[in-house]
Amino acid sequence: HSSSVAPVAASNHVETLPIRFYSNGFTVGDGELRKFENNEEFINSIKRGEVPNELKKSNTSGRQIEVSLEDRRSEECKRVTLVFKPFAGTGHVVGLSGSAQVPFQASSASHTNKTVGTPDADILEKLAEKSLKTSSSSTTIRLRLPDISIPVRIQLDLNRTLTDVRKFLNENVPSLQTNAFEFMEPPSTKIKREVEKGKICDTNISNSTLVVRRTAYT
């Protein structure tokens, strides 16, 4: 006769904390608008599928927090005066709202694939294939990004340019959103902006590996 049931009501209560990404920044819950470039550690945690330390430190009640990511990058957030309110709970789950895909998909304003700054490599590869590869005449270049440990394989049409890739990174990698980065051919050859405008088929970078390096200027 199993009548003893452990009290699990408290641990089963999941509180959803929405993180909304806008064209000009992001918000946490009812908090103020925050800029991507000032919150790289926060964004990087989300990219790894982790609850940011900032939110963990705010947890006090033991409740589980599910972080819901919402892509509103087609909108500009007007809210700039509200103060960030720490929430109570123990967040260990990063949940994705909508169709379980991340914000920062260039062509979509709906809830899309997982996160900012740098989504993980798999997500970026899928986003790139969807937005940069539209024909059978394609190639692959590998990009070493500042926030991802493994090279990201970017499939793209041969008539695309590195300028197209730059735009893709602007829109999908928050830490590169300022456009302050450059492409490098290992070990240390910088690719000039005018070269970026040339079609991939007219350059020697098809099937090559490039390093993306942040700079202090655009």
N, C-alpha and C positions, 0 to 999 in steps of 0.2 A: 504494500500500500504506500505509494510514494506521494505523500502529501506535503513534504517539505519543499518549498520553492524559495530559492534565494531571492532576496530583494534586488531586482534588476531595473526597476522603473527609472531610477536616476540615470543609470549608465545607458539605458536605451533611448533616453531623450536626446535627440539630435537637433541642435540649433543651427539654422542656416545663416551664414554671414555672406551677403553678396559683395563681390568685388567687381566693380563696373569699369570697363575700359572705354575712355572717350578719345576723341581726336586730340584733345589738349591735356590728357592726363588720366588719372583713375581715382576712384573713391573706394573706401572701405566702409561698408555699412552706411551709416548716416554721416560719415565723416566729411571733412573738407576735401576739396580737389587737391590731388598730389601729383607732382611732376615725375615722369618716368626717370629722368636723369638724376633726380635727387634720391631715388629709392631703389638703386640697383640691387642691393642685398635682398630686399623684400621681393622684387620681381624675380630674381634668380632662384629664390626658394620655391616660388610658385612654378617656375619652369621645370624644376626638379620634381614636382608633384608633392612638395612638402608644405606644411603650414609654417609661415614665416615666424622667426623667433620673436619678433615684436608682438605677434598675436598670442604666442604661447605664454609670454611673460604676463600678458593681461588676463590670462585665465585664472580664475579663483574658485569656481564652484564645482569643478569636476565634471561639468557637462561636456559632451562631445560636440565639437563644432565642425560643420561641413561647410567648406568654402565653395561658394557658387560663383563661377566666372561668367560674366556677361559682356558680350561684345557690342558696344555702342559707338564704335569708332567712326560711324557716319554722323555722329552728333557731337556738338561741342557742349561740354558741361558748363553751366552757368553758375553752379554752386561753388562759391569760394570763401564763404564766411563761416560755415558751420565748423565746429571743433570736433576732431576725431574722438569718438567715445570708446574707451576700452570696453571689451565685452567680457563676460564671465563664462568660463568653460574650459575644457581641455581639448583643443583641436588637434586631431591627428589625421584628418581626412581632407583631401582636396577633391571636392566633387565638381563636376562640370555640368552646368545647366544646359537646358535645351537639348541639342542633338549630340552632346558630349564631344564637342570639337573645340579647338582653341580660337580665342580672339586673335586678331592680327592676321586674318586672312584678307588679302588685298581686296577681293571683289565682293565680300559678303558683309552685310550689316546685321546678320542674324547671329544667334549664339553658335559659334563655330568651334573648330578644334581647340586644343588646350593652349595657352598663355603668351605673355609679353616678354620683350627684352630678348630673351632667347628661348623660344620653345625648344623642346628636345630635338635631336637630329631627325628622328623618324617623322615627326610632325612637319618639320621644315621641308624635308624631302618630298612629302606628299603634297604640301602646299605649292612647292616649286613646280612639281610635275603638272599640277592642275593649272597653274597660271602661266608657266613659261614654255610648256611643251604642248603644242597643238597640232604638230604634223609628224610624219614618220621620219623626216629628215632631221634627226636630233643627235645630240652628243651629251656627254656628261663631264662636268668639271667638279672637282672636289674643293670645298672651301674649309679652311681652318678658321673658325670663328673664335673671338676672344673668350666667350663664355661656355663653349662646348668642347669637351675633351677629345672627341673623335671627329674626323672630317665629315662634313655634310655633303652628300652627293646631290648635286643640282642637275637635273635633266632639263635640257632646253633645246629649242629649235636652233638650227645652224644659222638662221638669219637673225637671231636675237643678238643683243649686245651686252657688254658688261654694264652699260648704263641701265639696261632692263633689270639686271641682277641687283644693281645698287638700289633701284627703286623697290624691288621686292624685299630687300633687306631692311630698307627704311620702314616699310609698312608692316613687317612681320617680326622684327627684332628690336624691341624697345631700346636696348642699349646702343643701337646704331641709328636711332630715329633722328638724331640731330644731323645726320649725313656727314659727321666728322670722322671719316674713316677712309682708308685707301686699300687698294688691292696690291699685293706684293707677289712677285714670282720668286720662290726660294732660290738662293738664300736671302737676298736683300734687294732685288730689283723692283723698284716702284713702277707700277703701270700708270702712265700719265692719263689725265682725264680725256684728252683728245683720242687716245688709243681705246679708251673704254667705249667710245661711240662707234667703233668699227664692228662689223658683223663677226660673230664667232668663226664663221667659215673662212674669213679673210685673215684670221690671226693664227698664232701658234699655240693658243691656250686650250684648244679642244682636247679633252681627255687629260688635262693637266690638273695639278693641285695648286691652288692659290691661297695665300694667307691674307686674311682680312685684319688690318691693324687700325685700331682707333688712333685718331690724331687730336691735337688740341685746337684744330681749326677746320673749317669746311673747305 
